[in-house]
């Protein structure tokens, strides 16, 4: 079963390895830097539209971030 912690871990990992700062990512998707930091810490999950934009900006599939690749 997929957990929120697994999703948060994959999202945090993708952000870390993107090569972009939290501020750069935040600017590209129209949220605050602190919002990105909340996603990394697992305090919050992005809304669906923000999630879709994160996938695009981070060049990661939604399947990977949602841990669905493991279940195919």
PDB file of N, CA, C and O in Angstrom:
ATOM      1  N   UNK A   1       0.827  -1.169   0.000  1.00  0.00           N
ATOM      2  CA  UNK A   1       0.000   0.000   0.000  1.00  0.00           C
ATOM      3  C   UNK A   1       0.884   1.250   0.000  1.00  0.00           C
ATOM      4  O   UNK A   1       1.894   1.298   0.702  1.00  0.00           O
ATOM      5  N   UNK A   2       0.506   2.246  -0.778  1.00  0.00           N
ATOM      6  CA  UNK A   2       1.252   3.489  -0.899  1.00  0.00           C
ATOM      7  C   UNK A   2       0.856   4.416   0.248  1.00  0.00           C
ATOM      8  O   UNK A   2      -0.321   4.549   0.582  1.00  0.00           O
ATOM      9  N   UNK A   3       1.864   5.050   0.839  1.00  0.00           N
ATOM     10  CA  UNK A   3       1.593   5.975   1.933  1.00  0.00           C
ATOM     11  C   UNK A   3       1.969   7.406   1.546  1.00  0.00           C
ATOM     12  O   UNK A   3       2.724   7.633   0.601  1.00  0.00           O
ATOM     13  N   UNK A   4       1.435   8.343   2.286  1.00  0.00           N
ATOM     14  CA  UNK A   4       1.775   9.757   2.092  1.00  0.00           C
ATOM     15  C   UNK A   4       3.277   9.958   2.279  1.00  0.00           C
ATOM     16  O   UNK A   4       3.891  10.746   1.560  1.00  0.00           O
ATOM     17  N   UNK A   5       3.863   9.261   3.227  1.00  0.00           N
ATOM     18  CA  UNK A   5       5.302   9.402   3.474  1.00  0.00           C
ATOM     19  C   UNK A   5       6.129   8.987   2.269  1.00  0.00           C
ATOM     20  O   UNK A   5       7.157   9.601   1.982  1.00  0.00           O
ATOM     21  N   UNK A   6       5.695   7.958   1.564  1.00  0.00           N
ATOM     22  CA  UNK A   6       6.419   7.518   0.367  1.00  0.00           C
ATOM     23  C   UNK A   6       6.334   8.575  -0.738  1.00  0.00           C
ATOM     24  O   UNK A   6       7.322   8.855  -1.416  1.00  0.00           O
ATOM     25  N   UNK A   7       5.154   9.152  -0.909  1.00  0.00           N
ATOM     26  CA  UNK A   7       4.966  10.190  -1.919  1.00  0.00           C
ATOM     27  C   UNK A   7       5.829  11.402  -1.568  1.00  0.00           C
ATOM     28  O   UNK A   7       6.515  11.955  -2.428  1.00  0.00           O
ATOM     29  N   UNK A   8       5.789  11.808  -0.302  1.00  0.00           N
ATOM     30  CA  UNK A   8       6.577  12.950   0.158  1.00  0.00           C
ATOM     31  C   UNK A   8       8.058  12.688  -0.065  1.00  0.00           C
ATOM     32  O   UNK A   8       8.782  13.589  -0.488  1.00  0.00           O
ATOM     33  N   UNK A   9       8.523  11.475   0.211  1.00  0.00           N
ATOM     34  CA  UNK A   9       9.926  11.120   0.025  1.00  0.00           C
ATOM     35  C   UNK A   9      10.330  11.268  -1.437  1.00  0.00           C
ATOM     36  O   UNK A   9      11.370  11.858  -1.731  1.00  0.00           O
ATOM     37  N   UNK A  10       9.522  10.741  -2.357  1.00  0.00           N
ATOM     38  CA  UNK A  10       9.846  10.839  -3.784  1.00  0.00           C
ATOM     39  C   UNK A  10       9.820  12.281  -4.264  1.00  0.00           C
ATOM     40  O   UNK A  10      10.667  12.684  -5.062  1.00  0.00           O
ATOM     41  N   UNK A  11       8.862  13.058  -3.787  1.00  0.00           N
ATOM     42  CA  UNK A  11       8.784  14.463  -4.169  1.00  0.00           C
ATOM     43  C   UNK A  11      10.002  15.218  -3.655  1.00  0.00           C
ATOM     44  O   UNK A  11      10.606  15.992  -4.398  1.00  0.00           O
ATOM     45  N   UNK A  12      10.370  15.005  -2.403  1.00  0.00           N
ATOM     46  CA  UNK A  12      11.546  15.665  -1.827  1.00  0.00           C
ATOM     47  C   UNK A  12      12.815  15.282  -2.585  1.00  0.00           C
ATOM     48  O   UNK A  12      13.671  16.129  -2.840  1.00  0.00           O
ATOM     49  N   UNK A  13      12.931  14.012  -2.941  1.00  0.00           N
ATOM     50  CA  UNK A  13      14.102  13.537  -3.684  1.00  0.00           C
ATOM     51  C   UNK A  13      14.168  14.195  -5.066  1.00  0.00           C
ATOM     52  O   UNK A  13      15.241  14.608  -5.508  1.00  0.00           O
ATOM     53  N   UNK A  14      13.035  14.291  -5.737  1.00  0.00           N
ATOM     54  CA  UNK A  14      13.004  14.913  -7.067  1.00  0.00           C
ATOM     55  C   UNK A  14      13.377  16.391  -6.987  1.00  0.00           C
ATOM     56  O   UNK A  14      14.085  16.904  -7.854  1.00  0.00           O
ATOM     57  N   UNK A  15      12.905  17.066  -5.955  1.00  0.00           N
ATOM     58  CA  UNK A  15      13.249  18.483  -5.775  1.00  0.00           C
ATOM     59  C   UNK A  15      14.743  18.622  -5.508  1.00  0.00           C
ATOM     60  O   UNK A  15      15.399  19.488  -6.088  1.00  0.00           O
ATOM     61  N   UNK A  16      15.280  17.784  -4.643  1.00  0.00           N
ATOM     62  CA  UNK A  16      16.700  17.842  -4.296  1.00  0.00           C
ATOM     63  C   UNK A  16      17.578  17.642  -5.527  1.00  0.00           C
ATOM     64  O   UNK A  16      18.548  18.373  -5.725  1.00  0.00           O
ATOM     65  N   UNK A  17      17.243  16.655  -6.353  1.00  0.00           N
ATOM     66  CA  UNK A  17      18.080  16.322  -7.501  1.00  0.00           C
ATOM     67  C   UNK A  17      17.766  17.131  -8.760  1.00  0.00           C
ATOM     68  O   UNK A  17      18.360  16.898  -9.813  1.00  0.00           O
ATOM     69  N   UNK A  18      16.839  18.075  -8.655  1.00  0.00           N
ATOM     70  CA  UNK A  18      16.483  18.880  -9.824  1.00  0.00           C
ATOM     71  C   UNK A  18      17.571  19.867 -10.215  1.00  0.00           C
ATOM     72  O   UNK A  18      17.644  20.299 -11.365  1.00  0.00           O
ATOM     73  N   UNK A  19      18.423  20.223  -9.246  1.00  0.00           N
ATOM     74  CA  UNK A  19      19.456  21.216  -9.529  1.00  0.00           C
ATOM     75  C   UNK A  19      18.951  22.639  -9.384  1.00  0.00           C
ATOM     76  O   UNK A  19      19.702  23.589  -9.605  1.00  0.00           O
ATOM     77  N   UNK A  20      17.691  22.796  -9.016  1.00  0.00           N
ATOM     78  CA  UNK A  20      17.104  24.121  -8.829  1.00  0.00           C
ATOM     79  C   UNK A  20      16.959  24.416  -7.341  1.00  0.00           C
ATOM     80  O   UNK A  20      16.839  23.508  -6.519  1.00  0.00           O
ATOM     81  N   UNK A  21      16.973  25.692  -7.020  1.00  0.00           N
ATOM     82  CA  UNK A  21      16.738  26.090  -5.634  1.00  0.00           C
ATOM     83  C   UNK A  21      15.240  26.031  -5.352  1.00  0.00           C
ATOM     84  O   UNK A  21      14.417  25.983  -6.267  1.00  0.00           O
ATOM     85  N   UNK A  22      14.916  26.037  -4.088  1.00  0.00           N
ATOM     86  CA  UNK A  22      13.499  26.047  -3.701  1.00  0.00           C
ATOM     87  C   UNK A  22      12.821  27.305  -4.231  1.00  0.00           C
ATOM     88  O   UNK A  22      11.661  27.265  -4.643  1.00  0.00           O
ATOM     89  N   UNK A  23      13.540  28.411  -4.221  1.00  0.00           N
ATOM     90  CA  UNK A  23      12.992  29.672  -4.718  1.00  0.00           C
ATOM     91  C   UNK A  23      12.726  29.605  -6.223  1.00  0.00           C
ATOM     92  O   UNK A  23      11.702  30.101  -6.692  1.00  0.00           O
ATOM     93  N   UNK A  24      13.632  29.000  -6.975  1.00  0.00           N
ATOM     94  CA  UNK A  24      13.431  28.868  -8.421  1.00  0.00           C
ATOM     95  C   UNK A  24      12.190  28.023  -8.720  1.00  0.00           C
ATOM     96  O   UNK A  24      11.373  28.389  -9.564  1.00  0.00           O
ATOM     97  N   UNK A  25      12.058  26.912  -8.036  1.00  0.00           N
ATOM     98  CA  UNK A  25      10.901  26.040  -8.251  1.00  0.00           C
ATOM     99  C   UNK A  25       9.622  26.773  -7.878  1.00  0.00           C
ATOM    100  O   UNK A  25       8.635  26.730  -8.612  1.00  0.00           O
ATOM    101  N   UNK A  26       9.645  27.438  -6.744  1.00  0.00           N
ATOM    102  CA  UNK A  26       8.472  28.178  -6.282  1.00  0.00           C
ATOM    103  C   UNK A  26       8.056  29.233  -7.300  1.00  0.00           C
ATOM    104  O   UNK A  26       6.871  29.383  -7.598  1.00  0.00           O
ATOM    105  N   UNK A  27       9.026  29.958  -7.829  1.00  0.00           N
ATOM    106  CA  UNK A  27       8.729  31.001  -8.815  1.00  0.00           C
ATOM    107  C   UNK A  27       8.101  30.427 -10.081  1.00  0.00           C
ATOM    108  O   UNK A  27       7.183  31.012 -10.656  1.00  0.00           O
ATOM    109  N   UNK A  28       8.609  29.277 -10.503  1.00  0.00           N
ATOM    110  CA  UNK A  28       8.103  28.660 -11.731  1.00  0.00           C
ATOM    111  C   UNK A  28       6.661  28.169 -11.600  1.00  0.00           C
ATOM    112  O   UNK A  28       5.918  28.155 -12.581  1.00  0.00           O
ATOM    113  N   UNK A  29       6.269  27.768 -10.394  1.00  0.00           N
ATOM    114  CA  UNK A  29       4.907  27.242 -10.247  1.00  0.00           C
ATOM    115  C   UNK A  29       3.967  28.201  -9.522  1.00  0.00           C
ATOM    116  O   UNK A  29       2.787  27.901  -9.338  1.00  0.00           O
ATOM    117  N   UNK A  30       4.492  29.352  -9.111  1.00  0.00           N
ATOM    118  CA  UNK A  30       3.635  30.376  -8.532  1.00  0.00           C
ATOM    119  C   UNK A  30       3.238  30.145  -7.081  1.00  0.00           C
ATOM    120  O   UNK A  30       2.122  30.472  -6.679  1.00  0.00           O
ATOM    121  N   UNK A  31       4.150  29.583  -6.297  1.00  0.00           N
ATOM    122  CA  UNK A  31       3.916  29.426  -4.863  1.00  0.00           C
ATOM    123  C   UNK A  31       5.101  30.042  -4.125  1.00  0.00           C
ATOM    124  O   UNK A  31       6.084  30.452  -4.742  1.00  0.00           O
ATOM    125  N   UNK A  32       4.999  30.101  -2.822  1.00  0.00           N
ATOM    126  CA  UNK A  32       6.106  30.652  -2.030  1.00  0.00           C
ATOM    127  C   UNK A  32       7.187  29.594  -1.815  1.00  0.00           C
ATOM    128  O   UNK A  32       6.947  28.393  -1.941  1.00  0.00           O
ATOM    129  N   UNK A  33       8.377  30.078  -1.490  1.00  0.00           N
ATOM    130  CA  UNK A  33       9.489  29.179  -1.163  1.00  0.00           C
ATOM    131  C   UNK A  33       9.124  28.318   0.038  1.00  0.00           C
ATOM    132  O   UNK A  33       9.462  27.134   0.078  1.00  0.00           O
ATOM    133  N   UNK A  34       8.446  28.894   1.005  1.00  0.00           N
ATOM    134  CA  UNK A  34       8.073  28.130   2.197  1.00  0.00           C
ATOM    135  C   UNK A  34       7.092  27.010   1.853  1.00  0.00           C
ATOM    136  O   UNK A  34       7.079  25.971   2.513  1.00  0.00           O
ATOM    137  N   UNK A  35       6.291  27.214   0.845  1.00  0.00           N
ATOM    138  CA  UNK A  35       5.364  26.171   0.397  1.00  0.00           C
ATOM    139  C   UNK A  35       6.147  24.953  -0.099  1.00  0.00           C
ATOM    140  O   UNK A  35       5.801  23.817   0.225  1.00  0.00           O
ATOM    141  N   UNK A  36       7.189  25.189  -0.874  1.00  0.00           N
ATOM    142  CA  UNK A  36       8.048  24.102  -1.354  1.00  0.00           C
ATOM    143  C   UNK A  36       8.681  23.383  -0.167  1.00  0.00           C
ATOM    144  O   UNK A  36       8.764  22.154  -0.150  1.00  0.00           O
ATOM    145  N   UNK A  37       9.119  24.141   0.810  1.00  0.00           N
ATOM    146  CA  UNK A  37       9.744  23.544   1.996  1.00  0.00           C
ATOM    147  C   UNK A  37       8.747  22.703   2.792  1.00  0.00           C
ATOM    148  O   UNK A  37       9.122  21.689   3.380  1.00  0.00           O
ATOM    149  N   UNK A  38       7.489  23.117   2.814  1.00  0.00           N
ATOM    150  CA  UNK A  38       6.450  22.312   3.468  1.00  0.00           C
ATOM    151  C   UNK A  38       6.241  20.992   2.726  1.00  0.00           C
ATOM    152  O   UNK A  38       6.028  19.955   3.355  1.00  0.00           O
ATOM    153  N   UNK A  39       6.301  21.024   1.398  1.00  0.00           N
ATOM    154  CA  UNK A  39       6.168  19.792   0.615  1.00  0.00           C
ATOM    155  C   UNK A  39       7.316  18.838   0.947  1.00  0.00           C
ATOM    156  O   UNK A  39       7.105  17.635   1.099  1.00  0.00           O
ATOM    157  N   UNK A  40       8.524  19.377   1.058  1.00  0.00           N
ATOM    158  CA  UNK A  40       9.703  18.554   1.337  1.00  0.00           C
ATOM    159  C   UNK A  40       9.619  17.923   2.729  1.00  0.00           C
ATOM    160  O   UNK A  40       9.955  16.753   2.907  1.00  0.00           O
ATOM    161  N   UNK A  41       9.171  18.700   3.704  1.00  0.00           N
ATOM    162  CA  UNK A  41       9.060  18.193   5.073  1.00  0.00           C
ATOM    163  C   UNK A  41       7.874  17.267   5.264  1.00  0.00           C
ATOM    164  O   UNK A  41       7.807  16.531   6.249  1.00  0.00           O
ATOM    165  N   UNK A  42       6.948  17.301   4.335  1.00  0.00           N
ATOM    166  CA  UNK A  42       5.768  16.458   4.458  1.00  0.00           C
ATOM    167  C   UNK A  42       4.652  17.087   5.262  1.00  0.00           C
ATOM    168  O   UNK A  42       3.685  16.414   5.618  1.00  0.00           O
ATOM    169  N   UNK A  43       4.776  18.382   5.556  1.00  0.00           N
ATOM    170  CA  UNK A  43       3.720  19.091   6.272  1.00  0.00           C
ATOM    171  C   UNK A  43       2.473  19.259   5.406  1.00  0.00           C
ATOM    172  O   UNK A  43       1.350  19.304   5.909  1.00  0.00           O
ATOM    173  N   UNK A  44       2.694  19.350   4.103  1.00  0.00           N
ATOM    174  CA  UNK A  44       1.607  19.547   3.145  1.00  0.00           C
ATOM    175  C   UNK A  44       1.900  18.756   1.883  1.00  0.00           C
ATOM    176  O   UNK A  44       3.045  18.415   1.583  1.00  0.00           O
ATOM    177  N   UNK A  45       0.841  18.480   1.163  1.00  0.00           N
ATOM    178  CA  UNK A  45       0.986  17.941  -0.191  1.00  0.00           C
ATOM    179  C   UNK A  45       0.443  18.986  -1.157  1.00  0.00           C
ATOM    180  O   UNK A  45      -0.481  19.725  -0.815  1.00  0.00           O
ATOM    181  N   UNK A  46       1.005  19.053  -2.356  1.00  0.00           N
ATOM    182  CA  UNK A  46       0.529  20.049  -3.321  1.00  0.00           C
ATOM    183  C   UNK A  46      -0.868  19.714  -3.834  1.00  0.00           C
ATOM    184  O   UNK A  46      -1.279  18.554  -3.872  1.00  0.00           O
ATOM    185  N   UNK A  47      -1.582  20.764  -4.225  1.00  0.00           N
ATOM    186  CA  UNK A  47      -2.860  20.558  -4.890  1.00  0.00           C
ATOM    187  C   UNK A  47      -2.598  19.904  -6.242  1.00  0.00           C
ATOM    188  O   UNK A  47      -1.456  19.854  -6.698  1.00  0.00           O
ATOM    189  N   UNK A  48      -3.625  19.417  -6.865  1.00  0.00           N
ATOM    190  CA  UNK A  48      -3.463  18.682  -8.121  1.00  0.00           C
ATOM    191  C   UNK A  48      -2.813  19.534  -9.211  1.00  0.00           C
ATOM    192  O   UNK A  48      -1.947  19.042  -9.934  1.00  0.00           O
ATOM    193  N   UNK A  49      -3.210  20.789  -9.341  1.00  0.00           N
ATOM    194  CA  UNK A  49      -2.610  21.634 -10.377  1.00  0.00           C
ATOM    195  C   UNK A  49      -1.139  21.926 -10.084  1.00  0.00           C
ATOM    196  O   UNK A  49      -0.315  21.928 -10.998  1.00  0.00           O
ATOM    197  N   UNK A  50      -0.811  22.170  -8.827  1.00  0.00           N
ATOM    198  CA  UNK A  50       0.585  22.391  -8.447  1.00  0.00           C
ATOM    199  C   UNK A  50       1.385  21.105  -8.656  1.00  0.00           C
ATOM    200  O   UNK A  50       2.518  21.146  -9.136  1.00  0.00           O
ATOM    201  N   UNK A  51       0.798  19.972  -8.298  1.00  0.00           N
ATOM    202  CA  UNK A  51       1.469  18.682  -8.493  1.00  0.00           C
ATOM    203  C   UNK A  51       1.797  18.460  -9.972  1.00  0.00           C
ATOM    204  O   UNK A  51       2.909  18.055 -10.310  1.00  0.00           O
ATOM    205  N   UNK A  52       0.830  18.725 -10.847  1.00  0.00           N
ATOM    206  CA  UNK A  52       1.049  18.549 -12.285  1.00  0.00           C
ATOM    207  C   UNK A  52       2.179  19.453 -12.769  1.00  0.00           C
ATOM    208  O   UNK A  52       3.009  19.032 -13.575  1.00  0.00           O
ATOM    209  N   UNK A  53       2.213  20.681 -12.286  1.00  0.00           N
ATOM    210  CA  UNK A  53       3.283  21.601 -12.677  1.00  0.00           C
ATOM    211  C   UNK A  53       4.628  21.173 -12.110  1.00  0.00           C
ATOM    212  O   UNK A  53       5.654  21.334 -12.769  1.00  0.00           O
ATOM    213  N   UNK A  54       4.638  20.635 -10.910  1.00  0.00           N
ATOM    214  CA  UNK A  54       5.885  20.106 -10.340  1.00  0.00           C
ATOM    215  C   UNK A  54       6.421  18.963 -11.197  1.00  0.00           C
ATOM    216  O   UNK A  54       7.621  18.895 -11.461  1.00  0.00           O
ATOM    217  N   UNK A  55       5.548  18.076 -11.626  1.00  0.00           N
ATOM    218  CA  UNK A  55       5.972  16.970 -12.498  1.00  0.00           C
ATOM    219  C   UNK A  55       6.656  17.507 -13.744  1.00  0.00           C
ATOM    220  O   UNK A  55       7.707  17.017 -14.157  1.00  0.00           O
ATOM    221  N   UNK A  56       6.045  18.517 -14.329  1.00  0.00           N
ATOM    222  CA  UNK A  56       6.578  19.097 -15.566  1.00  0.00           C
ATOM    223  C   UNK A  56       7.923  19.782 -15.317  1.00  0.00           C
ATOM    224  O   UNK A  56       8.887  19.556 -16.049  1.00  0.00           O
ATOM    225  N   UNK A  57       7.980  20.616 -14.286  1.00  0.00           N
ATOM    226  CA  UNK A  57       9.199  21.371 -13.996  1.00  0.00           C
ATOM    227  C   UNK A  57      10.338  20.459 -13.556  1.00  0.00           C
ATOM    228  O   UNK A  57      11.489  20.664 -13.942  1.00  0.00           O
ATOM    229  N   UNK A  58      10.016  19.459 -12.754  1.00  0.00           N
ATOM    230  CA  UNK A  58      11.043  18.544 -12.246  1.00  0.00           C
ATOM    231  C   UNK A  58      11.380  17.444 -13.248  1.00  0.00           C
ATOM    232  O   UNK A  58      12.305  16.661 -13.027  1.00  0.00           O
ATOM    233  N   UNK A  59      10.633  17.384 -14.347  1.00  0.00           N
ATOM    234  CA  UNK A  59      10.807  16.364 -15.378  1.00  0.00           C
ATOM    235  C   UNK A  59      10.716  14.961 -14.782  1.00  0.00           C
ATOM    236  O   UNK A  59      11.536  14.086 -15.060  1.00  0.00           O
ATOM    237  N   UNK A  60       9.688  14.781 -13.951  1.00  0.00           N
ATOM    238  CA  UNK A  60       9.400  13.486 -13.328  1.00  0.00           C
ATOM    239  C   UNK A  60       7.978  13.081 -13.675  1.00  0.00           C
ATOM    240  O   UNK A  60       7.097  13.928 -13.818  1.00  0.00           O
ATOM    241  N   UNK A  61       7.765  11.795 -13.807  1.00  0.00           N
ATOM    242  CA  UNK A  61       6.415  11.318 -14.094  1.00  0.00           C
ATOM    243  C   UNK A  61       5.586  11.323 -12.813  1.00  0.00           C
ATOM    244  O   UNK A  61       6.110  11.150 -11.713  1.00  0.00           O
ATOM    245  N   UNK A  62       4.308  11.521 -12.977  1.00  0.00           N
ATOM    246  CA  UNK A  62       3.384  11.437 -11.839  1.00  0.00           C
ATOM    247  C   UNK A  62       3.427  10.033 -11.253  1.00  0.00           C
ATOM    248  O   UNK A  62       3.323   9.868 -10.037  1.00  0.00           O
ATOM    249  N   UNK A  63       3.577   9.032 -12.093  1.00  0.00           N
ATOM    250  CA  UNK A  63       3.662   7.648 -11.607  1.00  0.00           C
ATOM    251  C   UNK A  63       4.820   7.470 -10.641  1.00  0.00           C
ATOM    252  O   UNK A  63       4.683   6.804  -9.615  1.00  0.00           O
ATOM    253  N   UNK A  64       5.971   8.069 -10.969  1.00  0.00           N
ATOM    254  CA  UNK A  64       7.124   7.960 -10.080  1.00  0.00           C
ATOM    255  C   UNK A  64       6.847   8.671  -8.761  1.00  0.00           C
ATOM    256  O   UNK A  64       7.041   8.094  -7.691  1.00  0.00           O
ATOM    257  N   UNK A  65       6.393   9.921  -8.831  1.00  0.00           N
ATOM    258  CA  UNK A  65       6.175  10.695  -7.607  1.00  0.00           C
ATOM    259  C   UNK A  65       5.096  10.079  -6.725  1.00  0.00           C
ATOM    260  O   UNK A  65       5.158  10.180  -5.500  1.00  0.00           O
ATOM    261  N   UNK A  66       4.109   9.442  -7.346  1.00  0.00           N
ATOM    262  CA  UNK A  66       3.024   8.816  -6.579  1.00  0.00           C
ATOM    263  C   UNK A  66       3.314   7.356  -6.239  1.00  0.00           C
ATOM    264  O   UNK A  66       2.447   6.641  -5.737  1.00  0.00           O
ATOM    265  N   UNK A  67       4.539   6.925  -6.520  1.00  0.00           N
ATOM    266  CA  UNK A  67       4.978   5.555  -6.195  1.00  0.00           C
ATOM    267  C   UNK A  67       4.200   4.487  -6.956  1.00  0.00           C
ATOM    268  O   UNK A  67       4.077   3.359  -6.479  1.00  0.00           O
ATOM    269  N   UNK A  68       3.681   4.820  -8.115  1.00  0.00           N
ATOM    270  CA  UNK A  68       2.905   3.865  -8.887  1.00  0.00           C
ATOM    271  C   UNK A  68       3.782   2.984  -9.770  1.00  0.00           C
ATOM    272  O   UNK A  68       3.358   1.902 -10.177  1.00  0.00           O
ATOM    273  N   UNK A  69       4.994   3.433 -10.070  1.00  0.00           N
ATOM    274  CA  UNK A  69       5.914   2.645 -10.882  1.00  0.00           C
ATOM    275  C   UNK A  69       6.182   1.282 -10.257  1.00  0.00           C
ATOM    276  O   UNK A  69       6.338   0.285 -10.962  1.00  0.00           O
ATOM    277  N   UNK A  70       6.232   1.249  -8.941  1.00  0.00           N
ATOM    278  CA  UNK A  70       6.542   0.013  -8.224  1.00  0.00           C
ATOM    279  C   UNK A  70       5.427  -1.024  -8.332  1.00  0.00           C
ATOM    280  O   UNK A  70       5.655  -2.212  -8.106  1.00  0.00           O
ATOM    281  N   UNK A  71       4.226  -0.573  -8.678  1.00  0.00           N
ATOM    282  CA  UNK A  71       3.070  -1.467  -8.660  1.00  0.00           C
ATOM    283  C   UNK A  71       2.598  -1.876 -10.049  1.00  0.00           C
ATOM    284  O   UNK A  71       1.514  -2.442 -10.188  1.00  0.00           O
ATOM    285  N   UNK A  72       3.396  -1.599 -11.081  1.00  0.00           N
ATOM    286  CA  UNK A  72       3.003  -1.981 -12.442  1.00  0.00           C
ATOM    287  C   UNK A  72       3.439  -3.389 -12.746  1.00  0.00           C
ATOM    288  O   UNK A  72       3.197  -3.887 -13.845  1.00  0.00           O
TER     289      UNK A  72
END
